[in-house]
Amino acid sequence: MSLSRRESIAALMAAAAMVGAPRSGRAEEKEIVLGAPNALTGGFGEGGQRGVWGFLIAADRINQQGGIKALGGAKLRVVVADTTTDNPTQAASVTRRMLDQDGAAILYGATASAMTLSAQVEAEKSRVPIITSSYVDALVERGMKYTFKLTAPGSKIWNFAMDGLYDMIKAERGSPPKSCGIFMGSDAVSMSVAKTLPVEAQKIGLPVVAQVNFQGNLTDPSVVITPILQKKPEIIFLSSFLTDAILILKTMRGLGIKTPVAAAGGISADSAGKALGPAADRVFMPWSWNWDLKVPGESELVEAYKKAHPDAPFPPNNEQLGLGYAGGLIAAQALEKAASRDGTKLRDVIASTEFAGLPLPARNVVFDQTGLNKNAALILAEWSDGNAHTVWPKELQAIKPVL
């Protein structure tokens, strides 16, 4: 059974209210407030909800283990608010409220990059650290001192997808793919990728036999399907609005085209896998986390997710769950080491500490002087039989890829 959008948000807010709820006789100042301004509605709503779920699971785990011991066992209380996917003014407003009214010591958000760009300004003004799973490079290029980015640079994601798919096919088949097609929609990310991906293809010696930039909100997918039928690329790179990706992929598979496809964005969610059905098979996504990673602590997180959200999709086919969980553990480790709620002290600790024992591909997180995670690593997940499985790199492979 899947939760509706309204039910998901209601459950999320209820869970947030319970984490760190005051117990009888406990002074309120013993609480430490963590703010989670996130995109809970709109195109990135599912990712935002999953990220907050992971963050809440981490906070609950810390509370069950005795809270922040360096601060007298203070419990964590998570405050959640919806930034939306497309309203930067609201993102700034709810973040400001968390800082001024709730007294948040650390923030986690906001999934949608445009919303995080807005939220980070408020965090900077208040000198409160914000940990984010958003991808856009600008987050660590604007000179902000209180922003810490868990994920790899957005500009490198598609290059990784191309290099990873190329290397994986070579390893599995004994020879690399001999051609590719690049099909990019009209959104800002896709237009940027349309410029950089051909350069990477030339660098690794992968001929581009078809390249099409198309307007979003397609009614006729032939602008993409026709060159695929004519040029027969051995691998395909597709970036677009989710509705366009679903139309293109269903048409391809309906015509019997089983070519491996690398895609990202909205295609990387439980709802997309469900909407695509069998058409999702052989679709590969560059992710920062997956539910079947072979790393310590992974099974505990997945079990806690299932217990906390028994009616939600299982397994959790969304990278944001693990990123949110890692963000919560980092926040707790920083509070322990700083032994303080002071934003500047927390910022200095986050900037200078190696955070270990995280269920991420690289296990440890270290931020450079810009706030970028120097250890940020990506994996390739493949939709197969209705779920996303980790298939690359080989040392983290959960199942062999279906090609």
NULUM-964193 format. One record per residue (C-alpha): x, y, z; residue in three letters. Coordinates in steps of 0.1 Angstrom, whole numbers, padded with zeros to 4 digits, always signed. Example, Ala and Ser with C-alpha at 12.3 -4.5 7.8 and 13.67 -1.06 7.14 Angstrom:
<sites>
+0123-0045+0078ALA +0137-0011+0071SER 
</sites>
This chain:
<sites>
+0000+0000+0000MET +0013+0034-0009SER +0007+0066+0011LEU -0010+0095-0006SER +0009+0128-0007ARG -0013+0143+0020ARG -0010+0112+0042GLU +0028+0112+0038SER +0031+0148+0049ILE +0008+0143+0078ALA +0027+0112+0090ALA +0060+0130+0086LEU +0048+0159+0107MET +0035+0136+0134ALA +0068+0117+0135ALA +0087+0150+0138ALA +0065+0160+0167ALA +0073+0127+0185MET +0111+0128+0180VAL +0125+0145+0211GLY +0091+0152+0226ALA +0096+0164+0262PRO +0092+0137+0289ARG +0076+0145+0323SER +0100+0163+0345GLY +0125+0171+0318ARG +0135+0207+0314ALA +0127+0221+0279GLU +0162+0236+0276GLU +0175+0201+0276LYS +0162+0197+0240GLU +0183+0205+0210ILE +0163+0216+0180VAL +0172+0205+0145LEU +0155+0221+0116GLY +0144+0203+0085ALA +0131+0227+0059PRO +0125+0205+0029ASN +0106+0202-0004ALA +0077+0181+0008LEU +0053+0190-0021THR +0058+0195-0059GLY +0081+0177-0082GLY +0107+0170-0056PHE +0082+0162-0028GLY +0089+0125-0027GLU +0126+0130-0024GLY +0121+0157+0003GLY +0099+0135+0023GLN +0123+0105+0022ARG +0152+0128+0032GLY +0133+0140+0062VAL +0123+0104+0071TRP +0160+0095+0071GLY +0168+0125+0092PHE +0141+0116+0117LEU +0152+0080+0120ILE +0187+0092+0128ALA +0174+0116+0155ALA +0153+0089+0170ASP +0183+0065+0171ARG +0204+0091+0189ILE +0176+0098+0214ASN +0172+0060+0221GLN +0209+0058+0228GLN +0208+0085+0254GLY +0208+0117+0235GLY +0238+0141+0232ILE +0259+0129+0261LYS +0283+0159+0259ALA +0253+0181+0266LEU +0240+0162+0295GLY +0219+0137+0275GLY +0199+0164+0257ALA +0174+0149+0233LYS +0170+0160+0197LEU +0138+0175+0185ARG +0133+0178+0148VAL +0112+0207+0134VAL +0099+0200+0098VAL +0085+0225+0073ALA +0076+0225+0036ASP +0098+0248+0014THR +0078+0235-0017THR +0097+0226-0048THR +0093+0259-0066ASP +0089+0288-0041ASN +0122+0302-0029PRO +0104+0329-0009THR +0086+0302+0012GLN +0119+0283+0016ALA +0135+0314+0031ALA +0105+0321+0053SER +0102+0287+0069VAL +0140+0285+0074THR +0139+0319+0091ARG +0111+0308+0114ARG +0131+0277+0124MET +0161+0299+0132LEU +0143+0327+0150ASP +0113+0310+0167GLN +0124+0274+0171ASP +0161+0281+0178GLY +0174+0254+0154ALA +0211+0246+0161ALA +0216+0228+0128ILE +0196+0226+0096LEU +0191+0198+0071TYR +0176+0206+0037GLY +0161+0214+0013ALA +0164+0186-0014THR +0154+0208-0043ALA +0185+0228-0051SER +0167+0261-0058ALA +0151+0259-0024MET +0184+0251-0007THR +0201+0281-0024LEU +0174+0302-0006SER +0176+0284+0027ALA +0214+0286+0029GLN +0213+0324+0028VAL +0191+0324+0060GLU +0215+0299+0076ALA +0245+0321+0068GLU +0228+0352+0082LYS +0222+0334+0115SER +0255+0316+0115ARG +0239+0282+0118VAL +0252+0252+0098PRO +0230+0237+0071ILE +0238+0202+0058ILE +0223+0194+0024THR +0218+0166-0001SER +0211+0190-0029SER +0233+0187-0060TYR +0237+0221-0076VAL +0274+0233-0077ASP +0265+0269-0067ALA +0258+0258-0031LEU +0296+0256-0025VAL +0306+0283-0050GLU +0291+0314-0034ARG +0315+0317-0005GLY +0291+0305+0022MET +0308+0293+0053LYS +0279+0275+0070TYR +0268+0252+0041THR +0280+0216+0040PHE +0271+0195+0009LYS +0270+0157+0012LEU +0266+0150-0025THR +0291+0151-0054ALA +0292+0181-0076PRO +0262+0182-0099GLY +0284+0189-0128SER +0301+0154-0123LYS +0270+0133-0120ILE +0263+0128-0156TRP +0300+0123-0164ASN +0300+0095-0138PHE +0269+0080-0153ALA +0286+0079-0187MET +0319+0066-0174ASP +0302+0041-0151GLY +0279+0027-0177LEU +0308+0025-0202TYR +0331+0007-0177ASP +0303-0016-0165MET +0293-0028-0200ILE +0330-0033-0208LYS +0334-0054-0177ALA +0303-0074-0182GLU +0304-0080-0220ARG +0342-0080-0225GLY +0341-0050-0248SER +0329-0014-0243PRO +0298+0002-0261PRO +0307+0016-0295LYS +0281+0044-0297SER +0257+0065-0277CYS +0228+0088-0281GLY +0223+0119-0260ILE +0187+0132-0256PHE +0181+0162-0234MET +0150+0182-0225GLY +0145+0219-0221SER +0150+0222-0183ASP +0181+0240-0170ALA +0199+0209-0158VAL +0193+0190-0191SER +0205+0220-0212MET +0237+0221-0191SER +0243+0184-0195VAL +0237+0187-0233ALA +0269+0208-0234LYS +0291+0188-0211THR +0282+0152-0219LEU +0295+0152-0255PRO +0328+0165-0242VAL +0331+0135-0218GLU +0321+0111-0246ALA +0349+0124-0267GLN +0373+0121-0238LYS +0366+0084-0233ILE +0364+0076-0270GLY +0326+0070-0271LEU +0311+0081-0305PRO +0279+0102-0302VAL +0257+0090-0331VAL +0226+0109-0322ALA +0221+0141-0301GLN +0187+0158-0297VAL +0176+0187-0275ASN +0138+0187-0272PHE +0112+0210-0257GLN +0096+0196-0225GLY +0060+0184-0221ASN +0061+0162-0251LEU +0029+0149-0267THR +0048+0130-0294ASP +0080+0112-0285PRO +0091+0107-0321SER +0117+0135-0319VAL +0136+0111-0297VAL +0124+0077-0309ILE +0131+0083-0346THR +0169+0089-0342PRO +0171+0060-0319ILE +0155+0037-0345LEU +0177+0052-0373GLN +0211+0054-0355LYS +0207+0025-0331LYS +0230+0038-0303PRO +0243+0011-0279GLU +0236+0032-0248ILE +0213+0062-0243ILE +0215+0092-0220PHE +0181+0108-0212LEU +0175+0139-0190SER +0141+0155-0190SER +0109+0162-0170PHE +0096+0130-0155LEU +0064+0130-0177THR +0086+0132-0208ASP +0109+0104-0196ALA +0080+0081-0189ILE +0065+0087-0223LEU +0098+0082-0241ILE +0108+0050-0221LEU +0073+0034-0225LYS +0074+0041-0262THR +0109+0027-0266MET +0101-0005-0247ARG +0068-0008-0265GLY +0088-0009-0297LEU +0111-0036-0284GLY +0140-0013-0279ILE +0159-0027-0249LYS +0189-0004-0251THR +0204+0005-0217PRO +0194+0041-0206VAL +0211+0063-0181ALA +0186+0088-0165ALA +0184+0110-0134ALA +0162+0135-0117GLY +0125+0126-0112GLY +0131+0091-0126ILE +0149+0083-0094SER +0119+0077-0072ALA +0095+0050-0060ASP +0066+0067-0079SER +0086+0067-0112ALA +0094+0030-0109GLY +0057+0023-0103LYS +0046+0045-0132ALA +0070+0029-0156LEU +0065-0007-0146GLY +0085-0031-0169PRO +0095-0001-0190ALA +0119+0009-0162ALA +0141-0022-0167ASP +0176-0014-0180ARG +0173+0022-0167VAL +0204+0032-0147PHE +0206+0061-0123MET +0236+0078-0107PRO +0229+0079-0070TRP +0246+0087-0037SER +0229+0060-0017TRP +0207+0029-0022ASN +0189+0005+0001TRP +0210-0025-0008ASP +0245-0011-0004LEU +0269-0036+0011LYS +0281-0013+0039VAL +0278-0016+0078PRO +0247+0001+0092GLY +0227-0003+0061GLU +0204-0031+0072SER +0197-0012+0105GLU +0185+0018+0086LEU +0163-0001+0062VAL +0148-0020+0091GLU +0141+0012+0110ALA +0125+0027+0079TYR +0102-0003+0075LYS +0092-0001+0112LYS +0086+0036+0111ALA +0067+0036+0078HIS +0050+0002+0074PRO +0026+0015+0046ASP +0053+0032+0026ALA +0069+0015-0005PRO +0094-0012+0004PHE +0123-0014-0002PRO +0129+0024-0003PRO +0138+0031-0039ASN +0150+0067-0032ASN +0185+0079-0025GLU +0174+0107-0002GLN +0164+0084+0027LEU +0201+0074+0032GLY +0214+0109+0027LEU +0189+0123+0053GLY +0200+0096+0077TYR +0237+0104+0072ALA +0229+0141+0077GLY +0213+0133+0110GLY +0242+0113+0122LEU +0266+0140+0112ILE +0246+0166+0131ALA +0247+0144+0162ALA +0284+0137+0160GLN +0290+0175+0156ALA +0270+0183+0187LEU +0289+0157+0207GLU +0323+0170+0196LYS +0314+0207+0200ALA +0296+0201+0233ALA +0277+0232+0224SER +0246+0245+0206ARG +0265+0276+0193ASP +0263+0278+0156GLY +0299+0290+0150THR +0314+0263+0172LYS +0293+0237+0154LEU +0303+0251+0120ARG +0340+0249+0130ASP +0336+0213+0141VAL +0318+0202+0110ILE +0344+0219+0088ALA +0373+0202+0106SER +0360+0167+0114THR +0361+0134+0096GLU +0326+0119+0102PHE +0329+0081+0103ALA +0305+0051+0103GLY +0280+0064+0078LEU +0261+0041+0055PRO +0273+0058+0023LEU +0294+0044-0005PRO +0326+0060+0009ALA +0316+0054+0046ARG +0333+0086+0058ASN +0326+0123+0051VAL +0351+0151+0051VAL +0342+0186+0040PHE +0367+0209+0022ASP +0370+0246+0027GLN +0341+0253+0004THR +0318+0229+0022GLY +0319+0201-0004LEU +0322+0165+0008ASN +0357+0155-0005LYS +0347+0118-0001ASN +0314+0121-0020ALA +0310+0089-0041ALA +0284+0078-0066LEU +0269+0045-0076ILE +0248+0032-0105LEU +0214+0018-0095ALA +0193-0001-0120GLU +0156-0005-0121TRP +0149-0042-0123SER +0118-0062-0114ASP +0102-0030-0099GLY +0131-0021-0076ASN +0164-0002-0078ALA +0195-0024-0073HIS +0231-0013-0069THR +0251-0026-0099VAL +0282-0004-0101TRP +0310-0001-0090PRO +0317-0038-0089LYS +0329-0038-0052GLU +0295-0025-0041LEU +0274-0045-0066GLN +0243-0060-0050ALA +0233-0079-0082ILE +0247-0082-0116LYS +0233-0057-0141PRO +0207-0067-0166VAL +0220-0055-0200LEU 
</sites>
